[in-house]
Amino acid sequence: MTWVQQYQPLGSVGLSALVAGIPLYMLFYMLAVKRMAGHKAAFAATLAAVILAIVAWGMPVGLAVDATLYGAAFGIFPIVWIVITAIWVYNMTVESGEFNIIKNSLAQITDDRRLQAIFIAFAFGSFIEGTAGFGTPVAITAAMLVGLGFNPLYAAGICLIANTAPVAFGAIGIPIVVAAKVTDLDMMKISAICGRQLPFLSIIVPLWISVTMCGFKRTMEILPAVIIAGVCFAGSQFLVSNFVGPYLPDIISAIVTIIGLGLFLKVWKPKQTWHFPDEAPASQRAVASEFSGGEIFRAWLPYIILAIMVFFWGIDSFKAILDKIFFMKFEWPGLHNLVMKSAPVVATDTPYPAVFNLNLLSTPGTAILFAGLISILFMPGYGFGKGFACLIRTIKQLRWPIATIAMILGLAYIMNYSGMSSSMGLAFAATGALFPFFSPILGWLGVFLTGSDTSSNALFGSLQKTTAQQIGVDPHLTVAANSSGGVTGKMISPQSISVATAASNMVGKEGDIFRFTLPHSLAMLGFVAVLTLLQAYALKWMLP
């Protein structure tokens, strides 16, 4: 017997939305105010959501439990699998001594922490986001920055902020592809509109990162490099998203930025090298090359192999071959098609599927696993025995982040399947002509809930389209704004923060990172919201 979602169980849209947000208020309070460990905050918020779903929204107990477990399972695979393998590759490079060579090679490009952050967190992280997504770039780049000697809080926070620019086109453009699929709108037009919103953020993210680290005055010392990085990325992002499509903006923009910034830093250096206040002065740090070109190439090889493997894993035809070798999927028992979405979230009553895909070979986490196994062959004095032992230690190291991610996804799924998320979405939709302003906020909320721009587009895409049509605004704009606004919520998503804490050895400090990133998230969200409102009316000429 099916159960139909209720969107106004308490009599009004506003009251229902306020009550639906209780688990999120709890999560904000416990992370930002109480600075509670992530897994404890996640457990309390998830439990509150399950109780509300049953008591206030009338969801049957069995469906509520199954929806939560389904979300937790998705958190374990593929999300946690990606995090484990990414941190494992990093840990092996540290144990084998190769990471010392990586640090030395980066010092040859620049010993300046501001430029290292832009190069690794922004440029290299964007490449990983474009090929893999789902937390992989933050896991890898935060671990690299900590290994280079960055303050762990800044390493985690900077990587989360830097990850804003590429998220909408991450994982070979999957967020835009999903947005087009669930709304039946022109994918190329959605891609183009995102490409006319996000470059405004992308061009200032390198500046934003540096100012966050050292203030505006010290940032002016590296302004030429900041401009090069921002223009290379934003310009490429605009061109590719508008004239090629949503699949390659991140990858091409990242490559152009890495090459452009790398070449520029060969002929230009800041007059003063900046480090964190608690670090040794630059004059006391050895920056002369200690290794040959071959040793440097060998040390970087794990990440070169990782990038190549993840790139191939992002090609649909290659994934199809892997899925033919092994692919399992099953309908989640007691949940699949037993919940019905209804108007106005969807045009007609629609069953809510719950299918779990066990694509062990084609998931990005397995690409990273294979990259790590191949890399072992090139690590001097290392072997598969040490690599396996390192994997076991990595899993033990990540036990609390694993629990946190699983519970956060359980929270997202119970809110989605119960109709609580849609109750909050309808409250935004009730804003009428001002809806374009709130459209990115809806996407921001979706990413905060799910940790994924893809999931946020799947969750609110049809609602964005329907509301835009009702108020006479181009639905492509609001659907694109869902994705553009969503990227600003990535840095405060508990799922992303859990990945960052695991990578930067800050497990239990999730509240500190949340407080660090929240002002940046709100500032960027406000910019996207105002831009979307202007594009809906005064600046229509900006749209394709």
C-alpha positions in Angstrom: 0.0 0.0 0.0 1.4 3.4 -1.0 1.6 6.5 1.2 1.0 10.0 -0.3 3.3 12.8 0.9 1.8 15.6 2.8 3.2 19.1 2.3 1.0 21.1 4.7 0.3 18.7 7.6 0.1 21.5 10.1 -2.5 23.5 8.2 -0.4 26.1 6.4 2.7 26.2 4.2 4.5 28.6 6.5 4.0 26.7 9.8 4.8 23.3 8.1 8.0 24.7 6.7 9.1 26.1 10.0 8.5 22.8 11.8 10.2 20.9 8.9 13.3 22.9 9.5 13.7 21.8 13.2 16.3 19.1 12.4 18.3 21.7 10.5 18.1 24.3 13.2 19.4 21.6 15.6 22.2 20.8 13.3 23.2 24.5 12.9 23.1 25.1 16.6 25.0 22.0 17.6 27.7 22.6 15.0 28.0 26.4 15.1 27.2 27.2 18.7 27.9 24.1 20.8 30.7 22.9 18.5 29.6 19.4 19.0 31.3 16.5 17.2 29.8 15.9 13.8 28.6 12.3 14.4 26.8 13.4 17.6 25.1 16.3 15.9 24.2 14.2 12.9 22.7 11.5 15.1 20.5 14.0 17.1 19.3 15.8 13.9 18.5 12.5 12.1 16.6 11.2 15.1 14.6 14.4 15.3 13.8 14.2 11.6 12.5 10.6 11.9 10.3 11.5 14.8 8.9 14.6 13.0 8.3 12.5 9.8 6.2 10.0 11.8 4.4 12.3 14.2 3.8 15.5 12.2 3.9 14.3 8.6 2.1 11.0 9.3 4.7 8.8 7.6 4.4 5.1 8.5 7.1 4.0 10.9 8.4 1.3 8.5 8.7 3.8 5.6 10.5 6.3 7.8 13.1 3.8 9.0 13.6 2.4 5.5 14.1 5.8 4.0 16.7 6.7 6.7 18.6 3.4 6.2 18.5 3.9 2.4 20.1 7.3 2.7 22.7 5.9 5.1 23.5 3.1 2.6 24.1 5.7 -0.1 26.3 7.6 2.2 28.5 4.5 2.7 28.5 3.7 -1.0 29.6 5.5 -3.1 30.4 8.6 -0.9 32.4 7.0 1.9 34.2 4.7 -0.6 35.5 7.8 -2.4 36.7 9.4 0.8 38.5 6.3 2.0 40.3 5.6 -1.2 41.3 9.3 -1.7 42.7 9.6 1.9 44.4 6.2 1.5 46.4 7.3 -1.6 47.5 10.4 0.3 48.5 8.3 3.4 50.6 6.0 1.2 52.5 8.9 -0.3 53.2 10.2 3.2 54.3 6.7 4.5 56.5 6.1 1.5 58.2 9.5 1.8 57.0 10.6 -1.7 55.0 13.4 -0.2 58.2 15.1 0.9 59.3 15.3 -2.7 55.9 16.7 -3.7 56.2 19.4 -1.1 59.7 20.2 -2.3 58.6 20.4 -5.9 55.7 22.8 -5.1 58.2 25.0 -3.2 60.1 25.3 -6.5 57.0 26.8 -8.1 56.3 28.9 -5.1 56.9 28.8 -1.3 54.2 31.3 -0.8 51.2 29.8 1.1 48.7 32.1 -0.7 49.8 30.9 -4.1 50.0 27.2 -3.0 46.4 27.4 -1.9 45.3 28.9 -5.2 47.3 26.3 -7.2 46.2 23.2 -5.2 42.8 24.0 -3.6 41.4 26.1 -6.5 43.1 24.9 -9.7 44.0 21.2 -9.0 40.9 20.8 -6.8 38.7 22.0 -9.7 40.2 19.4 -12.0 39.4 16.6 -9.5 35.9 18.1 -9.0 35.4 18.0 -12.8 36.4 14.4 -13.1 35.1 12.9 -9.9 33.1 15.2 -7.6 31.2 13.8 -4.6 33.7 15.0 -2.0 36.8 13.7 -3.8 38.5 17.2 -4.4 38.2 18.3 -0.8 39.5 15.0 0.4 42.6 15.1 -1.8 43.4 18.8 -1.7 42.8 19.3 2.1 45.1 16.3 2.8 47.8 17.8 0.5 47.7 21.2 2.1 48.0 19.8 5.6 50.9 17.7 4.4 52.5 20.9 3.1 52.3 22.4 6.6 49.1 24.4 6.4 47.1 25.1 9.5 44.5 22.3 9.5 41.5 24.7 10.0 42.6 26.9 7.1 43.4 23.8 4.9 39.9 22.4 5.4 38.1 25.8 5.1 40.1 27.1 2.1 39.5 23.8 0.2 35.7 24.0 0.9 35.6 27.7 -0.3 37.7 26.9 -3.4 35.4 24.0 -4.2 32.5 26.5 -4.8 33.6 27.5 -8.3 33.5 24.1 -10.1 30.6 22.3 -8.3 27.8 22.9 -10.7 29.8 21.3 -13.6 31.4 18.6 -11.3 31.7 14.9 -12.1 31.5 15.5 -15.9 28.6 17.9 -15.6 26.2 15.5 -13.8 24.4 18.3 -11.8 23.3 20.0 -15.0 22.5 16.8 -16.8 20.2 15.8 -13.9 18.6 19.2 -13.8 17.7 18.9 -17.4 16.5 15.4 -17.1 14.1 16.0 -14.1 12.7 19.2 -15.7 12.6 18.2 -19.3 14.3 21.5 -20.2 17.1 22.3 -22.7 20.3 21.1 -21.1 22.5 23.4 -23.2 20.5 26.5 -22.1 20.7 25.5 -18.4 24.5 25.1 -18.9 24.7 28.5 -20.6 22.9 30.3 -17.8 25.0 28.7 -15.1 28.0 29.8 -17.3 26.7 33.4 -17.1 26.3 33.3 -13.3 29.1 31.2 -11.8 32.1 33.0 -13.6 31.3 36.1 -11.5 32.1 33.9 -8.4 34.9 32.0 -10.1 36.9 35.1 -11.0 36.9 36.3 -7.4 37.4 32.9 -5.6 41.3 33.1 -5.8 41.1 36.6 -4.3 38.6 35.4 -1.7 40.9 32.5 -0.7 43.9 34.8 -0.2 42.0 37.5 1.7 40.6 34.8 4.0 44.1 33.6 4.7 46.1 36.8 5.1 43.8 39.9 4.7 43.3 42.3 1.8 46.6 44.2 2.1 48.8 41.1 1.9 46.6 39.8 -0.9 47.5 42.9 -3.0 51.1 41.6 -3.1 50.0 38.7 -5.3 47.3 40.5 -7.2 48.8 39.7 -10.7 48.7 35.9 -9.9 45.2 36.2 -8.5 44.0 37.9 -11.6 45.7 35.3 -13.9 44.0 32.4 -12.0 40.6 34.0 -11.8 40.5 35.1 -15.5 41.8 31.8 -16.8 39.2 29.9 -14.9 36.2 32.1 -15.2 36.9 32.9 -18.9 37.2 29.2 -19.8 34.2 28.3 -17.7 32.0 30.8 -19.6 33.2 29.8 -23.0 33.0 26.0 -22.5 29.6 26.1 -20.7 28.0 28.3 -23.4 29.5 26.9 -26.6 30.5 23.3 -25.8 28.2 22.0 -23.0 28.1 21.1 -19.3 30.5 18.1 -19.5 33.9 19.8 -19.7 33.9 23.3 -18.2 35.7 22.2 -15.0 38.3 20.0 -16.6 39.2 22.5 -19.3 39.1 25.5 -17.0 41.3 23.8 -14.4 43.9 22.8 -17.1 44.0 26.3 -18.5 44.4 27.7 -15.0 47.1 25.2 -14.0 49.1 25.9 -17.2 48.5 29.7 -17.1 49.3 30.1 -13.4 52.3 27.7 -13.7 53.8 29.6 -16.6 53.2 33.0 -15.0 54.9 31.9 -11.7 58.0 31.0 -13.7 58.5 34.6 -14.7 57.0 36.4 -11.7 57.4 36.1 -7.9 55.9 38.1 -5.1 58.3 40.5 -3.4 57.5 39.1 -0.1 56.8 35.4 0.6 53.9 34.8 3.1 53.5 32.0 5.6 51.2 31.4 8.5 52.3 33.4 11.6 53.2 30.2 13.5 55.6 29.0 10.8 59.3 29.4 10.4 60.3 32.5 8.4 60.9 31.8 4.7 64.6 32.5 5.1 64.8 29.5 7.4 63.1 27.2 5.1 65.0 25.2 2.5 63.5 25.7 -0.9 66.4 24.5 -3.1 65.7 21.5 -5.1 66.8 18.4 -3.4 65.5 15.9 -6.0 65.9 15.1 -9.6 63.3 15.6 -12.3 62.7 11.9 -12.4 62.1 11.7 -8.6 59.7 14.6 -8.7 57.8 12.9 -11.6 57.7 9.6 -9.7 56.4 11.4 -6.5 53.6 13.1 -8.4 52.7 9.9 -10.4 50.0 8.7 -7.9 48.1 11.9 -8.5 48.7 11.8 -12.3 47.5 8.2 -12.4 44.5 9.2 -10.2 43.5 12.1 -12.5 43.8 9.9 -15.6 41.9 7.0 -14.0 39.1 9.3 -12.7 38.9 11.0 -16.1 38.3 7.6 -17.9 35.8 6.6 -15.2 33.8 9.7 -16.0 33.3 8.7 -19.7 29.9 7.1 -20.1 31.0 4.5 -22.6 33.8 3.4 -20.4 31.5 3.2 -17.4 29.1 1.1 -19.4 31.9 -1.4 -20.2 32.7 -1.7 -16.4 29.0 -2.1 -15.6 28.8 -5.0 -18.0 31.5 -6.7 -16.0 29.8 -6.2 -12.7 26.7 -4.2 -11.8 23.9 -4.9 -9.3 20.9 -2.9 -8.4 17.9 -3.7 -6.3 14.8 -2.0 -5.1 15.1 -1.0 -1.5 12.7 -3.3 0.4 9.7 -1.6 2.0 10.3 1.7 0.3 10.6 1.5 -3.5 7.6 3.2 -5.1 5.6 3.1 -1.8 5.8 6.8 -1.4 3.9 9.0 -3.8 4.8 12.6 -4.6 1.8 14.8 -5.3 0.9 18.3 -6.6 2.2 21.0 -6.5 5.6 19.4 -6.2 4.9 17.3 -9.3 2.1 17.7 -11.9 0.5 14.3 -11.2 1.0 11.8 -8.5 4.3 10.1 -9.1 5.9 7.1 -7.3 9.1 7.9 -5.5 11.6 5.2 -6.5 14.3 3.8 -4.2 16.8 1.8 -6.2 20.3 1.1 -4.8 23.0 0.8 -7.4 26.0 -1.4 -6.5 28.3 -0.3 -9.3 31.5 -1.4 -7.6 33.7 -1.1 -10.7 32.4 2.1 -12.3 32.2 4.2 -9.2 35.0 6.9 -8.8 36.1 5.4 -5.6 37.2 2.3 -7.4 39.1 4.4 -9.9 41.0 5.9 -7.0 41.6 2.4 -5.6 43.1 1.2 -8.8 45.2 4.3 -9.0 46.5 3.6 -5.6 47.3 0.0 -6.4 49.2 1.0 -9.6 51.0 3.7 -7.7 52.4 1.2 -5.2 54.5 -0.3 -8.0 56.4 3.0 -8.3 56.9 3.8 -4.6 60.4 2.9 -3.6 60.6 0.6 -0.6 56.9 0.2 -0.5 54.8 -2.8 -1.4 51.2 -4.2 -1.4 51.5 -5.5 2.1 52.3 -2.0 3.4 49.6 -0.6 1.2 46.9 -2.9 2.5 48.0 -2.2 6.1 47.7 1.5 5.3 44.2 1.0 4.0 43.1 -0.7 7.3 44.6 2.2 9.3 42.9 4.7 7.0 39.5 3.1 7.6 40.1 3.2 11.3 41.2 6.8 11.1 37.9 7.7 9.3 35.5 5.7 11.5 33.7 8.8 12.9 33.5 10.7 9.6 32.1 7.5 8.1 29.4 7.4 10.7 28.7 11.2 10.3 28.4 10.9 6.5 26.0 7.9 6.8 23.8 9.7 9.3 23.7 13.0 7.3 22.6 11.2 4.2 20.0 9.4 6.3 18.8 12.8 7.5 18.6 14.0 3.9 16.6 11.0 2.7 14.1 11.0 5.5 13.4 14.6 4.9 13.0 14.0 1.1 10.8 10.9 1.3 8.6 12.3 4.1 7.9 15.5 2.2 9.5 17.7 4.8 12.0 19.1 2.2 9.2 19.9 -0.2 7.3 21.6 2.6 10.2 24.0 3.0 10.5 24.3 -0.8 6.9 25.3 -1.2 7.4 28.1 1.4 10.0 29.6 -0.9 7.7 29.1 -3.9 5.0 31.2 -2.2 7.1 34.4 -2.6 5.6 35.1 -6.0 7.5 37.7 -8.1 10.4 37.6 -5.7 10.8 33.9 -6.3 13.9 34.4 -8.5 15.7 35.9 -5.5 14.8 32.9 -3.3 15.4 30.4 -6.1 19.2 30.1 -5.4 18.4 29.9 -1.7 16.3 26.8 -2.4 19.3 25.2 -4.2 21.6 26.2 -1.3 19.2 24.5 1.1 19.1 21.4 -1.1 22.9 21.1 -1.1 23.1 21.7 2.6 20.6 18.9 3.1 22.2 16.4 0.7 25.8 17.5 0.2 25.3 17.3 -3.5 24.4 19.8 -6.2 23.2 16.8 -8.2 20.8 15.7 -5.5 19.6 19.3 -4.9 18.7 19.6 -8.6 16.9 16.3 -8.5 15.0 17.4 -5.3 13.9 20.9 -6.3 14.3 21.0 -10.1 10.7 20.4 -11.0 9.5 22.8 -8.3 11.7 25.5 -9.7 10.4 24.9 -13.2 6.7 24.9 -12.1 6.9 28.0 -10.0 8.8 30.0 -12.7 6.1 29.2 -15.2 3.4 30.3 -12.8 5.1 33.7 -12.3 6.1 34.3 -15.9 9.9 33.8 -15.5 12.0 31.7 -17.8 12.2 28.3 -16.0 15.7 27.7 -17.4 16.8 30.6 -15.2 15.4 29.3 -11.9 16.5 25.7 -12.6 20.0 27.0 -13.4 19.9 29.2 -10.2 19.1 26.1 -8.2 22.5 24.8 -9.3 24.3 28.1 -9.0 23.0 28.8 -5.6 23.6 25.2 -4.5 27.3 25.5 -5.0 27.5 28.1 -2.2 25.9 25.6 0.2 28.6 22.9 -0.5 31.1 24.4 1.9 28.7 24.2 4.9 27.1 20.9 4.0 27.7 18.5 7.0 28.7 15.8 4.5 31.4 18.0 2.9 32.6 19.2 6.3 32.9 15.5 7.4 35.1 14.9 4.4 37.2 18.0 5.2 37.7 17.1 8.8 38.8 13.5 7.9 41.3 14.8 5.3 42.8 17.5 7.6 42.9 15.4 10.8 40.3 17.5 12.5 37.7 14.9 13.4 35.5 16.2 16.2 36.2 19.8 15.1 33.3 20.0 12.6 31.7 22.9 14.4 34.9 25.0 14.0 34.9 24.4 10.2 31.2 25.2 10.0 31.7 28.5 11.8 34.7 29.2 9.5 32.8 28.7 6.2 29.3 29.9 7.1 29.9 33.6 6.5 31.5 32.9 3.2 28.6 30.7 2.2 26.0 33.3 3.0 27.9 36.1 1.3 28.3 34.1 -1.9 24.6 33.0 -1.7 23.5 36.6 -1.4 25.4 37.6 -4.5 23.9 34.8 -6.6 20.4 35.6 -5.3 20.6 39.2 -6.3 22.1 38.4 -9.6 19.3 35.9 -10.4 16.6 38.4 -9.5 18.2 41.0 -11.8 18.5 38.5 -14.6 14.8 37.6 -14.3 13.7 41.2 -14.9 16.2 44.0 -15.3 19.1 42.1 -16.9 17.2 39.7 -19.2 19.7 40.5 -21.9 22.3 38.4 -20.0 20.3 35.2 -20.7 20.9 33.1 -23.8 
